[in-house]
Amino acid sequence: MYRPRIVGRGNVPPRGPVLLASNHLSSLDTVIIPTSAARPVQFLIKSSYFTGSGLLGRFMRWFFTSIGGVPVYRATGRDARAALEAGASILRAGSVFAVFPEGTRSRDGRLHEGHGGAAWMAYDTGATVVPVGLIGTGTVKPFSHLVPGRS
């Protein structure tokens, strides 16, 4: 049963731009943060989750869009800059934006060095930064382990 223990929910201001800066242990983090937050949250998700075909592809596009996902292309530096601008635009609109400063999931469960994009977005937009620490999400099996031939 999904029952996250949330400490410090009151640290998120009720209005104004807020940047949630979180560690990233599992693909489930992008579901847990917005479903646990007091305000709607938007965040970047790698674009491949939005480009699938067939029923599964349509479901994934619908699902990630409905929970606040914004597709991000990560191939080049120009793509990274566009992703930061997309996040900053969300913050300038006074919304809550979540980012994983490490840039990708931690495979060993440890916190790794982050990139500077979160700091730039906070500085550029004046957003309040709220650190988020996820514990235990890396031990949850991803849904893909239920599909034969997928790992």
C-alpha positions as CSV (number, residue, x, y, z in Angstrom):
1,M,0.0,0.0,0.0
2,Y,1.3,3.4,-0.9
3,R,1.5,5.5,2.3
4,P,4.3,7.9,2.1
5,R,5.5,9.6,5.3
6,I,5.8,13.3,4.5
7,V,7.7,15.6,6.8
8,G,7.8,19.4,6.2
9,R,4.9,19.7,3.7
10,G,4.3,23.1,5.3
11,N,7.7,24.3,4.0
12,V,6.0,24.7,0.6
13,P,4.5,28.2,0.4
14,P,0.8,28.3,-0.5
15,R,1.4,30.6,-3.5
16,G,4.2,31.9,-5.6
17,P,7.0,30.1,-7.5
18,V,8.5,27.1,-5.7
19,L,11.3,24.9,-7.0
20,L,11.3,21.4,-5.4
21,A,14.9,20.1,-5.7
22,S,14.9,16.3,-5.1
23,N,17.2,13.3,-5.1
24,H,16.1,10.7,-7.7
25,L,16.1,7.0,-6.9
26,S,13.3,5.5,-9.0
27,S,11.1,6.2,-12.0
28,L,8.3,6.3,-9.4
29,D,9.7,9.5,-8.0
30,T,8.0,11.4,-10.8
31,V,4.6,10.0,-9.6
32,I,5.3,10.2,-5.8
33,I,6.2,13.9,-5.7
34,P,3.1,15.3,-7.5
35,T,0.7,12.9,-5.8
36,S,2.1,13.8,-2.3
37,A,2.4,17.6,-2.8
38,A,0.0,20.1,-1.4
39,R,0.1,22.1,-4.7
40,P,0.1,20.9,-8.4
41,V,3.7,20.1,-9.5
42,Q,5.2,20.2,-12.9
43,F,8.5,18.5,-13.8
44,L,10.7,17.4,-16.7
45,I,10.5,13.9,-18.0
46,K,12.7,12.5,-20.7
47,S,10.9,12.9,-24.1
48,S,11.0,9.1,-25.0
49,Y,8.1,8.6,-22.5
50,F,6.0,10.9,-24.7
51,T,6.9,9.4,-28.1
52,G,5.8,5.7,-27.8
53,S,3.3,4.2,-30.2
54,G,0.3,2.1,-29.8
55,L,-1.9,1.8,-26.7
56,L,1.0,1.9,-24.3
57,G,2.4,5.0,-25.9
58,R,-0.9,6.8,-25.8
59,F,-1.4,5.8,-22.2
60,M,2.1,7.0,-21.2
61,R,1.6,10.4,-22.9
62,W,-1.8,10.8,-21.2
63,F,-0.4,9.7,-17.8
64,F,2.7,11.8,-17.7
65,T,0.9,14.9,-19.0
66,S,-1.9,14.4,-16.4
67,I,0.6,14.4,-13.5
68,G,2.5,17.5,-14.7
69,G,5.2,16.0,-16.9
70,V,6.9,18.3,-19.5
71,P,8.9,16.4,-22.1
72,V,12.6,17.2,-22.2
73,Y,15.1,16.3,-24.9
74,R,18.6,15.6,-23.4
75,A,20.8,15.0,-26.3
76,T,22.6,18.3,-26.6
77,G,23.6,21.3,-24.6
78,R,21.0,23.3,-26.6
79,D,18.3,20.8,-25.5
80,A,19.4,21.2,-21.9
81,R,19.1,25.0,-22.1
82,A,15.6,24.6,-23.6
83,A,14.7,22.3,-20.7
84,L,15.9,24.9,-18.2
85,E,14.0,27.6,-20.0
86,A,10.8,25.5,-19.8
87,G,11.2,25.0,-16.1
88,A,11.9,28.7,-15.6
89,S,8.8,29.6,-17.5
90,I,6.7,27.4,-15.2
91,L,8.2,29.1,-12.2
92,R,7.7,32.6,-13.7
93,A,4.0,31.7,-13.9
94,G,4.0,31.2,-10.1
95,S,3.7,27.4,-10.2
96,V,5.6,24.6,-8.5
97,F,8.3,23.0,-10.5
98,A,10.2,19.9,-9.4
99,V,13.7,19.1,-10.6
100,F,16.2,16.3,-10.0
101,P,19.6,18.3,-9.9
102,E,21.5,15.0,-10.4
103,G,20.0,14.8,-13.8
104,T,19.2,11.1,-13.7
105,R,18.4,8.3,-11.3
106,S,21.0,7.2,-8.8
107,R,21.8,3.6,-9.5
108,D,23.4,3.0,-6.1
109,G,21.0,4.9,-3.8
110,R,23.6,7.6,-2.9
111,L,23.3,11.3,-3.6
112,H,25.5,12.3,-6.5
113,E,26.8,15.7,-7.6
114,G,24.1,17.9,-9.0
115,H,24.2,20.1,-12.0
116,G,23.7,23.9,-11.8
117,G,20.3,24.2,-13.6
118,A,18.3,24.2,-10.4
119,A,20.4,27.0,-8.9
120,W,20.1,29.0,-12.1
121,M,16.3,28.6,-12.3
122,A,15.9,29.7,-8.7
123,Y,18.2,32.7,-9.1
124,D,16.6,33.7,-12.4
125,T,13.0,33.5,-11.2
126,G,13.3,34.3,-7.5
127,A,11.6,31.0,-6.7
128,T,11.6,29.6,-3.2
129,V,13.7,26.4,-3.1
130,V,12.4,23.5,-1.1
131,P,14.7,20.5,-0.8
132,V,13.0,17.1,-1.1
133,G,14.7,14.0,0.2
134,L,13.2,10.7,-1.0
135,I,14.0,7.6,1.0
136,G,13.2,4.0,0.0
137,T,11.7,4.6,-3.5
138,G,14.7,2.9,-5.1
139,T,13.7,-0.4,-3.5
140,V,10.3,-0.4,-5.2
141,K,10.2,-2.6,-8.3
142,P,9.3,-0.7,-11.5
143,F,6.1,-1.7,-13.3
144,S,8.3,-2.9,-16.3
145,H,9.3,-6.0,-14.3
146,L,5.8,-7.3,-14.8
147,V,6.0,-7.2,-18.6
148,P,7.7,-10.3,-20.1
149,G,10.9,-9.4,-22.0
150,R,11.3,-6.0,-20.1
151,S,13.6,-5.3,-17.2
